[in-house]
Amino acid sequence: MDLKTVTALMNSAGEKFKIVSLALFILLFSFDVFAQSVKQKEFFNSGLTKAKAGQLDGAITDFTESIKAAERDSPEKLVGDNPVPGNETKLLSQTYYYRAVGLAATGKKEAAVNDLDKAVKYDINFIDAYVLRGKTCNDLGEYKRSNDNLKIASTLFPNNFDIWLHLGIANQNLDNDAKAVEYFNTAIKIKSDNVQAFIERSKCYLKLEKYNEALADANKAVTMDSKNSDAYLCRGVIYRYMEEFEFAIRDYTSAVTYNPNNSVAYYNRGIAHSKVDDHQKAIQDYSKAIELSPEDDEAYLNRGIEKLILDKPADACSDIKVAADLGNKNGKQFFQNEGKVICNQ
């Protein structure tokens, strides 16, 4: 029964019937809103159940239906830049957040960030949404966007470890290494047993050419987790910059022992082998790096150079050509210069 029908009935009835009819309309209207609210919660709970079971596509679909139900339910509370806080907006915020988790996990990270924007809009104090948005922006290479988002979050939640960790990572990638060290310092004060924080701070110290500090952090990370491939890789790179190549090779070997798919460790061990004139082992490591990461143009270039050193020009030119085709600037320059003669071009 709609409002127009109720009005017509009221106009043709007595006062008592008007009151009864109006009460009936209110009851029916309230039931309709309640039913929509139930649908919102039903789809939300169903989405959570599917997400926990690993059925991410189904979960995303259910969260989408929950959002649609919310928009039908209380549209007046969900418009504008400052929606009215309440149970509806909080549930809607959570729905956007969990849909973003599913989207990020299925590779749709741009869509995930858009959902996280809405999650924060509907619940400004939703800490997990800020953290995931910052992390996802880092994954997308949008480091300034991540930094700006997490700076806001840090003022709201100054004791949250993840915010400071990902702020450090964002600034590290923006080449603000001194500022990144400050953020990692704060993160470590909050949680002193996190291996990643020490690894990331070590990388910053290395870029700042503070080798002793970098090595101390890498040693700490290895001590904390003696099977952490990234910790060994980090320390190996530091030893390489310190020209301690045998130590570097040892750490790179540990890195691939604990993670045989660590292509970066194979690539770096190839560099270290080359530095000690073990060119055949260098080629083997670059080949493994290429097997794991077929688009690694630097690995192709370096393997080509090693083959030139071993007087295998045909194979060398083939590798450097692949590097150039993948966009490697040094590979392209090679064919514009000495490669013209070596490769008969």
SEKE-698302 format. One record per residue (C-alpha): x, y, z. Coordinates in steps of 0.25 Angstrom, whole numbers, padded with zeros to 4 digits, always signed. Layout:
SEKE-698302
XYZ/...
//
This chain:
SEKE-698302
+0000+0000+0000/+0006+0013-0004/+0004+0027+0001/-0005+0031-0010/-0015+0020-0007/-0014+0023+0008/-0018+0037+0005/-0029+0034-0004/-0035+0024+0007/-0033+0035+0018/-0040+0045+0010/-0053+0036+0008/-0053+0031+0023/-0056+0036+0037/-0046+0041+0047/-0044+0027+0053/-0042+0020+0040/-0032+0031+0036/-0023+0028+0049/-0024+0013+0047/-0020+0014+0032/-0009+0024+0035/-0003+0014+0046/-0005+0003+0035/+0003+0011+0025/+0014+0014+0035/+0015-0001+0039/+0016-0006+0025/+0026+0005+0021/+0035+0001+0034/+0034-0013+0030/+0039-0010+0016/+0051-0003+0022/+0054-0014+0032/+0054-0024+0021/+0064-0016+0013/+0073-0015+0025/+0072-0030+0027/+0076-0032+0013/+0088-0023+0015/+0093-0031+0027/+0089-0044+0020/+0098-0041+0008/+0109-0036+0017/+0109-0048+0026/+0109-0057+0013/+0120-0050+0007/+0129-0052+0020/+0126-0067+0020/+0130-0068+0005/+0142-0060+0008/+0147-0069+0019/+0144-0081+0010/+0153-0075-0001/+0142-0072-0010/+0146-0058-0013/+0138-0056-0026/+0125-0060-0019/+0129-0052-0007/+0131-0039-0015/+0117-0042-0022/+0110-0043-0008/+0117-0030-0003/+0113-0023-0015/+0098-0027-0013/+0099-0023+0002/+0104-0009-0003/+0092-0008-0013/+0083-0011-0001/+0089-0001+0008/+0087+0010-0003/+0072+0006-0005/+0071+0006+0010/+0076+0019+0015/+0080+0028+0003/+0078+0041+0011/+0089+0037+0020/+0099+0033+0010/+0100+0045+0001/+0110+0056+0001/+0124+0057+0007/+0119+0056+0021/+0109+0045+0022/+0101+0043+0035/+0109+0034+0045/+0101+0022+0050/+0099+0007+0049/+0096+0008+0034/+0109+0015+0031/+0117+0007+0039/+0112-0006+0033/+0114+0000+0019/+0128+0004+0023/+0131-0010+0027/+0125-0015+0014/+0133-0007+0005/+0146-0011+0013/+0144-0026+0012/+0140-0024-0003/+0153-0017-0004/+0161-0028+0002/+0155-0038-0008/+0158-0028-0020/+0172-0027-0015/+0174-0041-0014/+0169-0044-0028/+0178-0033-0034/+0168-0022-0035/+0176-0012-0027/+0171+0001-0033/+0156-0004-0030/+0161-0008-0016/+0166+0006-0013/+0153+0013-0018/+0146+0004-0008/+0155+0007+0003/+0153+0022+0000/+0138+0020+0002/+0141+0011+0015/+0148+0023+0021/+0137+0033+0016/+0127+0025+0024/+0135+0022+0036/+0146+0032+0038/+0152+0024+0050/+0153+0011+0042/+0168+0008+0044/+0169-0004+0036/+0164+0003+0024/+0174+0014+0025/+0185+0003+0026/+0181-0005+0015/+0179+0007+0006/+0193+0011+0009/+0199-0003+0006/+0191-0005-0006/+0195+0009-0012/+0210+0005-0009/+0207-0008-0017/+0202+0000-0028/+0214+0009-0028/+0206+0021-0024/+0215+0025-0013/+0211+0039-0011/+0197+0035-0010/+0201+0025+0000/+0209+0035+0008/+0198+0045+0008/+0187+0035+0013/+0196+0029+0024/+0200+0043+0029/+0186+0046+0032/+0184+0032+0038/+0197+0034+0047/+0190+0046+0053/+0178+0038+0057/+0185+0026+0061/+0199+0029+0066/+0202+0016+0072/+0199+0007+0060/+0211+0000+0056/+0206-0003+0041/+0204+0011+0038/+0218+0015+0042/+0224+0003+0034/+0216+0006+0021/+0219+0021+0023/+0234+0017+0023/+0232+0008+0011/+0225+0019+0003/+0236+0029+0006/+0247+0019+0003/+0241+0018-0011/+0240+0033-0012/+0255+0034-0009/+0252+0041+0004/+0261+0031+0011/+0265+0040+0024/+0250+0042+0026/+0247+0027+0024/+0257+0024+0035/+0250+0033+0044/+0237+0025+0041/+0244+0012+0043/+0249+0016+0056/+0235+0019+0061/+0230+0006+0056/+0241-0001+0063/+0239+0006+0076/+0224+0001+0075/+0228-0013+0071/+0242-0017+0073/+0241-0031+0068/+0237-0029+0054/+0247-0034+0044/+0242-0026+0032/+0244-0013+0039/+0259-0016+0041/+0261-0020+0027/+0254-0008+0021/+0262+0001+0030/+0275-0006+0026/+0272-0003+0012/+0270+0012+0015/+0283+0012+0022/+0290+0006+0010/+0284+0016+0001/+0289+0027+0010/+0303+0020+0010/+0303+0017+0025/+0308+0003+0024/+0311+0000+0038/+0296+0004+0042/+0291-0004+0030/+0299-0016+0034/+0295-0016+0048/+0280-0016+0044/+0282-0027+0034/+0289-0035+0045/+0278-0032+0055/+0268-0037+0044/+0276-0050+0042/+0277-0053+0057/+0262-0051+0059/+0258-0060+0047/+0270-0069+0043/+0261-0075+0031/+0257-0061+0025/+0261-0061+0011/+0259-0046+0010/+0268-0043+0022/+0280-0051+0016/+0278-0044+0002/+0278-0031+0009/+0291-0034+0016/+0297-0040+0004/+0295-0027-0004/+0301-0019+0007/+0313-0028+0007/+0314-0026-0008/+0314-0011-0007/+0325-0013+0004/+0332-0021-0007/+0332-0033+0003/+0328-0042-0009/+0330-0056-0002/+0321-0052+0009/+0311-0047-0001/+0311-0060-0008/+0309-0067+0005/+0297-0059+0009/+0291-0060-0005/+0293-0075-0005/+0285-0075+0009/+0274-0066+0002/+0272-0076-0009/+0273-0088+0001/+0261-0083+0009/+0253-0077-0003/+0257-0085-0016/+0248-0075-0024/+0256-0062-0020/+0260-0058-0033/+0266-0045-0028/+0276-0053-0019/+0280-0061-0032/+0282-0048-0040/+0291-0042-0029/+0299-0055-0026/+0302-0054-0041/+0308-0040-0039/+0316-0045-0028/+0321-0057-0035/+0325-0048-0047/+0333-0039-0037/+0341-0051-0033/+0343-0055-0048/+0335-0067-0047/+0327-0064-0060/+0322-0078-0062/+0315-0078-0049/+0310-0064-0051/+0303-0069-0064/+0297-0080-0057/+0291-0070-0047/+0286-0060-0057/+0280-0072-0064/+0272-0076-0052/+0268-0062-0050/+0262-0061-0064/+0255-0075-0062/+0248-0069-0050/+0246-0055-0056/+0246-0056-0071/+0244-0041-0072/+0257-0037-0065/+0264-0029-0075/+0276-0027-0066/+0278-0042-0064/+0278-0043-0079/+0288-0032-0081/+0297-0037-0070/+0297-0051-0075/+0300-0045-0089/+0312-0038-0084/+0317-0050-0077/+0317-0058-0090/+0325-0047-0096/+0335-0049-0086/+0335-0064-0089/+0337-0061-0104/+0323-0065-0108/+0319-0054-0116/+0307-0060-0123/+0300-0064-0110/+0304-0051-0104/+0297-0043-0115/+0285-0052-0114/+0283-0048-0099/+0286-0034-0100/+0276-0033-0112/+0266-0038-0103/+0270-0028-0092/+0268-0017-0102/+0255-0022-0107/+0250-0022-0092/+0254-0007-0092/+0268-0008-0086/+0275+0005-0089/+0289-0001-0088/+0285-0012-0097/+0280-0002-0107/+0293+0006-0106/+0301-0006-0108/+0295-0008-0122/+0297+0006-0126/+0312+0005-0122/+0321-0007-0121/+0310-0017-0124/+0309-0012-0138/+0323-0019-0140/+0322-0031-0130/+0308-0035-0135/+0310-0031-0149/+0299-0021-0150/
//
